[in-house]
Amino acid sequence: MPDIIGAPRRLSELTATDRARRLRRSSAGIFTDEMRAYARAVLDDVARDGDAAVAAYTARWDGVTLTAEQFVVRRDEFRAAHAAIDESLRRALEVAIVRCRRYNEWLRPPVLATTEDEAGIMVGVQYAPCRSAGIYVPSGKGTFPSTLVTLVTPAVVAGVEEIAVLVPPRQDGGIDPALLVAAELLGITRIFRANGAAGVAAFAVGTATIPRTDVVVGPGNPVIASVQLAAPAYGTRPLVTLGPSEAIILADDTADPERLVVDLLNEAEHGADSAATLLVTDAGIAARVMELLPGYLDRLGEPRRSFAHSALTTLGGIFVADLDEAVDWINEYAPEHLQLALRDPMVVAGHIRHAGEILLGQSTPFAAANYAIGVPAALPTGGAAASASGVTVLSFLKAISIAGLTSVGLRAVAPVAERLGRYEGFPAHVQAITEREGERV
């Protein structure tokens, strides 16, 4: 692996072109004219032809021929799924759900909060769930029941009335049994199998079989992301761009090089379009990681080995930087995952403004957060962490503002409302205030 073994590079030596490419990373493929045009075409096809279009895309891209009736996962498939997984896997799913549920219940704001912030003026907020949610779970690079857990559990905690899940079919037309078990543990039985792009489009426009939903979310390739980003044209709101996966580890001279290697590979094995980066303040630690990396990489079977190699060389890598330089790069990069393998991670965490998650110390590996802690594992990618958050109960809630005035409050606000109404040229606005002058006495 000559492109991995060698002397560590300094972060400051990246060219402007290479910096820009790493900042765009794989999300650059989402925003091309060609991809935007394709996403609109998928949405228009499904809007026009409904289930027939979904079936055609599934046959073309997934190699599976399905009728509209076969889009729907049957009750007997759920029963068979329970028999197909062992008790240890079922228990792992149950614990993952409990922890994810507990975190989101802790995070959920009160349904109603009010305050009298001035005499006679009451303001407040009432939180209500979205009416419906369409959740996409990929299957192209593996099986991901954990993705269903991290996306569906917050929607359940929020109280979303209608939750529909979409999964691309396997070559035999089936669905991963662990995913079906996880869904049923969460009380979700509305699961559809179909091509990802066409199915997500169906969530935006609705077909005779697949329901239209108010929000849509799910990780995937640039096509999936592009269709979600185009969905507002049909009134469906995408929650956040998810994928391809990306991670940064920031380490100092206290870090264990072997743990740095395995945590880098943890994120690098997701896909060839992923990005795994190590920033180290100590050149000796960086050199040791590069020495160890090929041996650990060779332990991975294909295709994970090739995925990891690409993620560590094309868009990732190992760099030496001083702490301030590294923190500045992290805030510019806005990574999906960030681990702080530092002497005092909490101090440095206070300087991180943009990241999907921050994991404190080497006893908190990415794998633990992905599967078992309960914090969100569906996190913004491609720099979206600069403006967006991971998928939690808050993602599925709407804030409804509330206000109330007494006569005292009306007297306080009337002059302001009347003056602004006159200035903006809305006589009925002004009249709505002046006609209440008796109440204001």
C-alpha positions as CSV (number, residue, x, y, z in Angstrom):
1,M,0.0,0.0,0.0
2,P,2.6,2.6,-1.0
3,D,0.0,5.4,-1.1
4,I,-0.7,4.9,2.7
5,I,2.8,4.0,4.0
6,G,5.2,6.9,4.1
7,A,6.0,10.1,6.0
8,P,2.9,11.9,7.5
9,R,2.0,15.1,5.7
10,R,1.4,18.4,7.4
11,L,-2.1,19.8,7.1
12,S,-0.7,23.2,6.2
13,E,0.9,21.7,3.1
14,L,-2.4,20.9,1.4
15,T,-2.9,22.9,-1.8
16,A,-5.8,25.2,-2.2
17,T,-7.3,22.7,-4.7
18,D,-6.9,19.7,-2.4
19,R,-8.4,21.7,0.5
20,A,-11.4,22.6,-1.6
21,R,-11.9,19.0,-2.8
22,R,-11.8,17.7,0.7
23,L,-14.3,20.3,1.9
24,R,-16.7,19.4,-0.9
25,R,-15.9,15.7,-0.6
26,S,-18.5,13.3,-2.0
27,S,-21.4,15.7,-1.6
28,A,-20.1,17.5,-4.6
29,G,-21.8,14.8,-6.7
30,I,-25.2,15.9,-5.3
31,F,-25.2,19.4,-6.7
32,T,-24.3,18.9,-10.3
33,D,-26.7,20.0,-13.0
34,E,-26.9,16.4,-14.2
35,M,-27.9,15.1,-10.8
36,R,-30.4,17.8,-10.2
37,A,-32.0,17.0,-13.6
38,Y,-32.1,13.3,-12.9
39,A,-33.7,13.9,-9.5
40,R,-36.4,16.0,-11.1
41,A,-37.0,13.4,-13.8
42,V,-37.5,10.7,-11.1
43,L,-40.0,12.8,-9.3
44,D,-41.8,13.7,-12.4
45,D,-42.0,10.1,-13.6
46,V,-43.4,8.9,-10.3
47,A,-45.8,11.8,-10.1
48,R,-47.1,11.0,-13.6
49,D,-47.0,7.2,-13.6
50,G,-47.3,6.3,-9.9
51,D,-46.7,2.7,-9.0
52,A,-45.8,1.8,-12.6
53,A,-42.8,4.1,-12.5
54,V,-41.7,2.8,-9.1
55,A,-41.8,-0.8,-10.5
56,A,-39.9,0.2,-13.6
57,Y,-37.1,1.9,-11.6
58,T,-36.9,-1.1,-9.3
59,A,-36.6,-3.5,-12.2
60,R,-34.0,-1.4,-14.0
61,W,-31.7,-0.5,-11.1
62,D,-32.3,-3.2,-8.5
63,G,-32.9,-6.1,-10.9
64,V,-36.1,-7.1,-9.1
65,T,-39.5,-7.3,-10.7
66,L,-42.3,-6.4,-8.4
67,T,-46.0,-5.6,-8.7
68,A,-47.4,-2.7,-6.7
69,E,-48.9,-5.3,-4.3
70,Q,-45.5,-6.7,-3.7
71,F,-44.1,-3.3,-2.6
72,V,-45.9,-3.9,0.7
73,V,-44.1,-6.1,3.3
74,R,-46.6,-8.8,4.4
75,R,-47.4,-9.9,7.9
76,D,-46.0,-13.4,7.3
77,E,-42.7,-11.8,6.4
78,F,-42.6,-10.2,9.8
79,R,-43.3,-13.5,11.4
80,A,-40.6,-15.2,9.4
81,A,-38.1,-12.5,10.3
82,H,-38.5,-13.2,14.0
83,A,-37.7,-16.9,13.4
84,A,-34.7,-16.0,11.2
85,I,-32.6,-14.0,13.8
86,D,-31.1,-15.3,16.9
87,E,-31.9,-14.1,20.4
88,S,-28.6,-12.2,20.9
89,L,-29.3,-10.1,17.8
90,R,-32.9,-9.5,19.0
91,R,-31.6,-8.4,22.4
92,A,-29.0,-6.1,20.9
93,L,-31.8,-4.4,18.9
94,E,-33.9,-4.1,22.0
95,V,-31.2,-2.5,24.0
96,A,-30.3,-0.1,21.1
97,I,-33.9,1.0,20.9
98,V,-34.2,1.5,24.7
99,R,-31.1,3.7,24.8
100,C,-32.2,5.7,21.7
101,R,-35.7,6.1,23.1
102,R,-34.3,7.2,26.4
103,Y,-32.0,9.9,24.9
104,N,-34.8,11.3,22.7
105,E,-37.3,11.3,25.6
106,W,-34.8,13.3,27.6
107,L,-34.3,15.7,24.7
108,R,-38.0,16.2,24.0
109,P,-39.1,19.7,25.1
110,P,-42.4,20.0,27.1
111,V,-45.5,20.1,25.0
112,L,-46.4,23.6,26.1
113,A,-44.4,26.4,27.7
114,T,-45.7,29.9,28.3
115,T,-44.5,33.0,30.1
116,E,-45.7,36.6,30.8
117,D,-42.8,38.5,29.5
118,E,-44.5,41.9,30.1
119,A,-47.6,42.9,32.0
120,G,-50.6,41.6,30.0
121,I,-48.5,40.0,27.3
122,M,-48.3,36.2,27.4
123,V,-46.2,34.3,24.9
124,G,-45.5,30.7,24.5
125,V,-44.7,27.7,22.3
126,Q,-46.5,24.4,21.8
127,Y,-44.6,21.5,20.2
128,A,-46.5,19.1,17.9
129,P,-45.2,16.3,15.8
130,C,-45.2,16.2,12.0
131,R,-48.2,14.5,10.7
132,S,-46.3,11.9,8.6
133,A,-42.7,10.8,7.9
134,G,-41.1,8.7,5.2
135,I,-37.9,7.0,6.3
136,Y,-35.5,5.5,3.8
137,V,-33.1,2.7,4.9
138,P,-30.4,1.7,2.4
139,S,-29.4,-1.8,1.6
140,G,-26.9,-1.5,-1.3
141,K,-23.7,-1.8,0.8
142,G,-25.1,-4.1,3.5
143,T,-27.9,-4.5,6.0
144,F,-28.6,-1.7,8.3
145,P,-31.2,-2.3,11.1
146,S,-29.3,0.2,13.2
147,T,-30.2,2.9,10.7
148,L,-33.8,2.1,11.1
149,V,-33.4,2.3,14.9
150,T,-31.7,5.7,14.8
151,L,-34.2,7.2,12.3
152,V,-37.5,5.7,13.4
153,T,-37.1,5.9,17.2
154,P,-37.0,9.7,17.3
155,A,-40.2,9.8,15.1
156,V,-41.9,7.5,17.5
157,V,-40.9,9.5,20.5
158,A,-42.1,12.7,18.8
159,G,-45.5,11.1,18.2
160,V,-45.6,11.2,14.4
161,E,-49.0,9.8,13.4
162,E,-48.0,8.0,10.3
163,I,-44.5,6.5,9.8
164,A,-43.6,4.6,6.6
165,V,-40.3,2.9,5.9
166,L,-38.8,2.2,2.5
167,V,-36.1,-0.4,1.8
168,P,-34.6,-1.5,-1.5
169,P,-35.2,-5.2,-2.0
170,R,-32.5,-7.8,-2.0
171,Q,-31.9,-9.8,-5.2
172,D,-34.4,-12.4,-4.0
173,G,-37.0,-9.7,-3.4
174,G,-36.8,-10.1,0.4
175,I,-36.0,-7.6,3.2
176,D,-33.3,-8.0,5.9
177,P,-35.0,-9.9,8.8
178,A,-33.3,-7.9,11.5
179,L,-34.6,-4.7,10.0
180,L,-38.2,-6.1,10.1
181,V,-37.7,-7.2,13.7
182,A,-36.4,-3.7,14.7
183,A,-39.3,-2.1,13.0
184,E,-41.9,-4.3,14.7
185,L,-40.2,-3.7,18.1
186,L,-40.8,0.0,17.4
187,G,-44.5,-0.6,16.5
188,I,-43.9,0.1,12.8
189,T,-45.4,-2.3,10.2
190,R,-45.8,0.0,7.2
191,I,-42.7,-1.1,5.3
192,F,-42.3,-0.9,1.5
193,R,-39.7,-2.5,-0.8
194,A,-38.7,-0.6,-3.9
195,N,-35.9,1.2,-5.7
196,G,-34.5,3.9,-3.4
197,A,-34.8,6.9,-5.6
198,A,-38.2,6.1,-6.9
199,G,-39.5,5.1,-3.5
200,V,-38.2,8.4,-2.0
201,A,-39.9,10.2,-4.8
202,A,-43.1,8.3,-4.0
203,F,-42.9,9.7,-0.4
204,A,-42.9,13.1,-2.0
205,V,-45.7,12.7,-4.5
206,G,-47.7,9.7,-3.3
207,T,-48.8,6.7,-5.3
208,A,-51.8,4.4,-5.1
209,T,-49.6,2.1,-2.8
210,I,-46.9,4.2,-1.3
211,P,-48.2,7.2,0.8
212,R,-47.1,10.8,0.4
213,T,-45.4,12.0,3.6
214,D,-44.8,15.5,5.0
215,V,-41.1,14.9,5.7
216,V,-38.5,12.5,4.3
217,V,-35.1,11.4,5.6
218,G,-32.6,8.7,5.0
219,P,-28.9,8.2,4.1
220,G,-27.9,7.2,0.6
221,N,-25.9,7.9,-2.5
222,P,-26.0,11.3,-4.4
223,V,-29.1,10.2,-6.3
224,I,-31.0,9.5,-3.1
225,A,-29.9,12.8,-1.6
226,S,-30.7,14.7,-4.8
227,V,-34.3,13.3,-4.9
228,Q,-34.8,14.3,-1.3
229,L,-33.4,17.8,-1.9
230,A,-35.8,18.2,-4.9
231,A,-38.8,16.9,-2.9
232,P,-39.9,20.4,-1.6
233,A,-41.2,21.1,-5.2
234,Y,-44.0,18.7,-4.2
235,G,-44.4,19.9,-0.7
236,T,-42.4,17.3,1.2
237,R,-39.6,18.6,3.5
238,P,-36.2,16.8,3.6
239,L,-34.8,16.7,7.1
240,V,-31.0,16.7,6.5
241,T,-28.4,15.4,4.0
242,L,-27.1,12.0,5.3
243,G,-24.1,10.3,3.7
244,P,-21.6,9.4,2.4
245,S,-20.0,8.8,5.8
246,E,-17.1,11.0,7.1
247,A,-15.1,11.3,10.2
248,I,-12.2,13.2,11.8
249,I,-10.1,12.0,14.7
250,L,-8.1,14.7,16.5
251,A,-5.3,13.2,18.6
252,D,-2.3,14.4,20.7
253,D,0.7,12.6,22.2
254,T,-1.4,10.8,24.8
255,A,-3.3,8.8,22.1
256,D,-2.9,5.1,21.7
257,P,-1.9,4.5,18.0
258,E,-3.6,1.1,17.7
259,R,-6.9,2.6,18.8
260,L,-6.5,5.4,16.4
261,V,-6.0,2.8,13.6
262,V,-9.1,0.8,14.4
263,D,-11.2,3.9,14.9
264,L,-10.1,5.3,11.5
265,L,-11.0,2.0,9.8
266,N,-14.4,2.0,11.7
267,E,-15.4,4.9,9.6
268,A,-13.4,4.2,6.4
269,E,-15.0,0.8,5.8
270,H,-18.4,2.4,5.0
271,G,-17.7,3.0,1.4
272,A,-15.3,4.2,-1.3
273,D,-17.0,7.6,-1.2
274,S,-16.4,8.0,2.5
275,A,-13.7,10.1,4.1
276,A,-11.6,9.2,7.2
277,T,-9.1,11.7,8.5
278,L,-6.7,11.7,11.4
279,L,-5.2,15.0,12.6
280,V,-2.3,14.5,15.0
281,T,-0.4,17.1,17.0
282,D,2.5,14.6,17.4
283,A,4.5,13.5,14.4
284,G,5.7,10.4,16.1
285,I,2.1,9.2,16.8
286,A,1.2,9.9,13.2
287,A,4.2,7.9,11.9
288,R,3.3,4.9,14.2
289,V,-0.3,5.0,12.9
290,M,0.9,4.9,9.3
291,E,3.2,2.0,10.2
292,L,0.4,0.0,11.8
293,L,-2.4,0.8,9.3
294,P,-1.5,-1.6,6.4
295,G,-1.6,-4.6,8.7
296,Y,-5.0,-3.7,10.1
297,L,-6.3,-2.9,6.7
298,D,-5.3,-6.3,5.4
299,R,-7.5,-7.9,8.1
300,L,-10.6,-6.6,6.4
301,G,-12.3,-8.7,3.8
302,E,-13.5,-7.3,0.5
303,P,-15.2,-5.1,-0.3
304,R,-14.6,-3.4,3.1
305,R,-10.8,-3.4,2.5
306,S,-11.1,-1.5,-0.8
307,F,-13.7,0.8,0.7
308,A,-11.4,1.7,3.6
309,H,-8.4,2.1,1.4
310,S,-10.2,4.6,-0.8
311,A,-11.7,6.5,2.2
312,L,-8.2,6.9,3.7
313,T,-6.5,8.1,0.5
314,T,-8.9,9.8,-1.9
315,L,-10.7,12.1,0.5
316,G,-9.1,11.2,3.9
317,G,-5.6,10.7,5.2
318,I,-3.2,11.3,8.1
319,F,-1.9,14.8,8.8
320,V,0.2,16.5,11.4
321,A,-1.0,19.9,12.7
322,D,-0.8,22.0,15.8
323,L,-4.0,22.1,17.9
324,D,-5.2,25.5,16.9
325,E,-4.7,24.7,13.2
326,A,-6.6,21.4,13.6
327,V,-9.5,23.0,15.4
328,D,-9.8,25.7,12.7
329,W,-9.8,22.9,10.0
330,I,-12.5,20.9,11.8
331,N,-14.8,24.0,12.1
332,E,-14.3,24.7,8.4
333,Y,-14.8,21.0,7.5
334,A,-17.8,20.5,9.8
335,P,-17.5,16.7,10.0
336,E,-20.3,14.2,10.5
337,H,-18.3,12.4,13.2
338,L,-15.5,13.8,15.4
339,Q,-13.5,12.0,18.0
340,L,-11.2,13.8,20.4
341,A,-8.4,11.5,21.4
342,L,-6.8,14.1,23.6
343,R,-5.5,14.7,27.1
344,D,-8.5,16.9,28.0
345,P,-11.1,16.5,25.3
346,M,-13.8,18.6,27.1
347,V,-11.6,21.7,26.9
348,V,-11.2,21.3,23.1
349,A,-14.8,20.4,22.6
350,G,-15.7,23.8,23.8
351,H,-14.0,25.2,20.7
352,I,-15.8,23.0,18.2
353,R,-18.7,24.9,16.6
354,H,-19.5,22.7,13.7
355,A,-19.7,18.9,13.9
356,G,-22.5,16.3,13.8
357,E,-21.2,14.7,17.0
358,I,-18.3,15.0,19.4
359,L,-17.0,11.8,21.0
360,L,-14.8,12.4,24.1
361,G,-11.7,10.2,24.4
362,Q,-10.6,6.9,23.1
363,S,-13.0,5.0,25.3
364,T,-15.8,6.4,23.1
365,P,-15.3,4.8,19.7
366,F,-17.5,5.6,16.7
367,A,-18.9,2.1,16.8
368,A,-20.3,2.6,20.3
369,A,-22.1,5.8,19.2
370,N,-23.3,4.3,15.9
371,Y,-24.9,1.3,17.7
372,A,-25.3,1.4,21.4
373,I,-25.1,4.7,23.3
374,G,-28.4,6.2,22.2
375,V,-27.2,9.5,20.7
376,P,-28.1,10.1,17.1
377,A,-26.2,8.1,14.5
378,A,-27.9,9.8,11.5
379,L,-25.8,12.9,11.2
380,P,-25.4,15.7,8.7
381,T,-22.6,15.2,6.1
382,G,-20.8,17.1,3.4
383,G,-20.4,20.2,5.5
384,A,-24.1,20.3,6.5
385,A,-23.1,20.1,10.2
386,A,-22.3,23.9,9.9
387,S,-26.1,24.5,9.6
388,A,-27.9,21.3,10.6
389,S,-28.1,18.7,13.4
390,G,-28.4,15.0,13.6
391,V,-31.8,13.3,13.4
392,T,-33.5,13.4,16.9
393,V,-36.9,13.9,18.3
394,L,-36.5,17.6,17.5
395,S,-36.3,16.8,13.8
396,F,-39.9,15.6,13.9
397,L,-41.4,18.3,16.0
398,K,-43.0,21.7,14.9
399,A,-43.0,24.7,17.2
400,I,-46.4,26.4,17.2
401,S,-46.2,29.9,18.7
402,I,-48.8,31.1,21.2
403,A,-49.7,34.6,22.3
404,G,-52.4,36.2,24.4
405,L,-53.1,39.8,25.5
406,T,-55.2,41.3,28.3
407,S,-56.5,44.8,28.0
408,V,-53.3,46.0,29.6
409,G,-51.3,44.1,27.1
410,L,-53.4,45.4,24.2
411,R,-52.7,49.0,25.4
412,A,-49.0,48.3,25.3
413,V,-48.8,46.8,21.8
414,A,-51.5,49.0,20.1
415,P,-49.4,52.1,19.3
416,V,-46.6,50.0,17.8
417,A,-49.0,47.9,15.7
418,E,-51.0,51.0,14.6
419,R,-47.9,53.0,13.6
420,L,-46.3,50.1,11.6
421,G,-49.6,49.3,9.9
422,R,-49.9,52.9,8.7
423,Y,-46.4,52.9,7.5
424,E,-46.7,49.7,5.5
425,G,-50.0,50.7,4.0
426,F,-52.4,48.2,5.6
427,P,-55.5,50.1,6.6
428,A,-57.4,47.0,7.8
429,H,-54.5,46.2,10.1
430,V,-54.8,49.7,11.6
431,Q,-58.6,49.4,11.9
432,A,-58.3,46.1,13.7
433,I,-56.4,48.0,16.4
434,T,-58.3,51.3,16.5
435,E,-61.7,49.6,16.6
436,R,-60.6,48.2,20.0
437,E,-59.9,51.5,21.5
438,G,-62.8,51.0,24.0
439,E,-61.1,47.9,25.2
440,R,-57.8,49.8,25.6
441,V,-59.3,52.4,27.9
